[in-house]
Amino acid sequence: MAGFTNIGFGNLVHTDKIVAVIAPDSAPAKRIVQKAKEDERIIDATQGRRTRSVLIMEGNQIVLSSLQTDTLLGRFEE
């Protein structure tokens, strides 16, 4: 399945559609997530666990992952 990366718990994203991967702890990241929730543009792939990465996708979708940003980077580079 070239072009797809596992972001945790069997959830996959199309790697070419990722614009940025950011840590969720900063104030700007929290605002992005809150606004996406209000606009119903958020995809929660954490399976109820703590959000450790926020993926900003083309088309203005936001994906939440429970994997660290470094872990995701390693998977993208494979």
N, C-alpha and C positions, 0 to 999 in steps of 0.2 A: 504494500500500500504506500507507494512513494508519494511524498507530499503531505502525509499526515503524521502527527506526533501525538503520543499518549501524554495527556496532561494530568493523569491520575485516575484510578478506579475505572480504567477502560474507556475513558472519555478521550476523544480525538479531536484535534483541530487541524485545519488545513494550514500548513506552515507558510505558504505563500501569502496568506491573507492576514498574517500578524503584522501589525504596525509597530507595536511596542510591548514590552513586558516590564512592569514596574512593581515595586514593593508596595503593599497596601498601607504602610504605616504613616506616610506623609499626609499632610493636610490636603494638598492638591489631589492625591489619589483617593482620599476619602470623599472629596467633593465629586470627583468623576463617578465613583461608585454610587453615591447617593443620587446624583442626577440621573444616572442610567436606571436605577430602581424606579424613580419617579416616572421616567419615560418608557418603562417596560422594555428596555434594551439590554437587560442583563441576563447572562446565562450562568447559573451557579453550578459549577462542576465539582464542588467541594465534598459532596455527600455528607453535609452536616458538620464537617470539620472546620478548623480555623483557616481563614483565607490567608495564604502566604504569597500569592502572586496575582496580579491583575493583568490580563491580556487585553490590549486594545486592538480590535480587529478592523479591517476594512468594512465599510458599511456602517461604522459607528456603533458596532456591537461591543459589549464588554463581557469578558469571560473571567470568572473567578476560579482559581485553582488552589488546592491545598499543598501543592509542591512549591519548594523554594525557587526563587528566580534562577539561582545557579544550577539547580537540578534540571530545570526546563531548558536552560541554555545548553547544557550538555546533551540533552536529548535532541535539540534542534540541530546540533552540529554533527550528529551521527549520520 
